[in-house]
Amino acid sequence: MQAYVIECAVIRSQYTFLSRKLDAQPLAAYMYQRKALTLRDLQSIQSLSSVVAAQTLLNIILEQPDGVYLCFLDALKRTEQQHIYQRLVEDGYKGQ
């Protein structure tokens, strides 16, 4: 439970940055393939504009167990969004 609390805090502290910078559609597709998102989640994210899609994805992640967050981190690496991964892993935990 401790890890999940930290992960939520990291997402919340980086929420504005993530909302603007995430490319949510490929992340959602990857996470759906890994069974971290439902088909309904995927379809919802794919039908939204970029910022709203990113916010929707983040809100879903915040409501899920920590395995979904770990899948999200993996998806960032696999969808060429390593700069965001680095920010979450390195900078995001500072002060937590």
N, C-alpha and C positions, 0 to 999 in steps of 0.2 A: 504494500500500500504506500510506503514511503516513496518509492520510485515514481509511482503514478502522480503523487502530489507534486513532486519536483517537476515532472514532465508538464503537468498542467500549468504550473507557475511559469515555466519557460515559454510555453505557447502564449500565455496571457501577456507576459512581458514583451514578447516580440510580435504581438497580434497585428498591430498596424503595419509594421514592416512586412510581415508574411502576407497580409491581405493585398498589399500592393505588388509584391514580387513573385509570389508563387504562380506557377503555371499549373493550375489545378486539374485540368482535363487529363493530361498524361499521368499525373499522380493518381488520380481517381481510377483510371483504367488499370494501372499496375496494381493498385491496392485491391481492386475488384478481382483481378486474376488470382491474387493471393488470398482471396476470401476474407479480406479485412473490411470490405464494404459490401453492401447488398446491391443488387441490380437497381433497386429503387434509388439508393444513394447515388450510384453512378449516373443514372439517367437524370437525376435532379441536378447534379453538378455540371453535366454536359450541356444542360439547357440554359445555363446562366451566363451572364457576362463575367469577365475575368475576375474582377474584385469580389463580386458577390459569390462566384463559384469558390474562390479561395476561402472566403469567410464561412461558407457552408461546409466546406471540407474541414476547416479548423474546428468548427462547432461540433461536427460529428466526432472528430478525434477526441475532443475534450470530454465527450460523453461515453467513450469506450474504454475498455481495459488497456493496460500498458502495452500489450502485444500489438495493438493497432498503432500505437505511437511508434513502436519499433519498426513496423512495416512501413510507416510513413517516412521514417529516416532512411530506410533501405530504398524506398521509392525515389527519394530525393537524389540519391547517388545514381540510381539506374536511369533517371530521366534527365540527366545532365544539369542538375540543379545543386551541384556540390557546394557552391558558394553559400547557399541557404543552409545546407547540412552543416557546413563548418560553423556558420554563425550560431546555429542552435546548439551544437555540441560543445563548441569552445566558448563562445561569448555568452550564450544563453544561460549557462550554469553559474556564471560569476555572480556572487552575492546571494546565491540560493542556499 
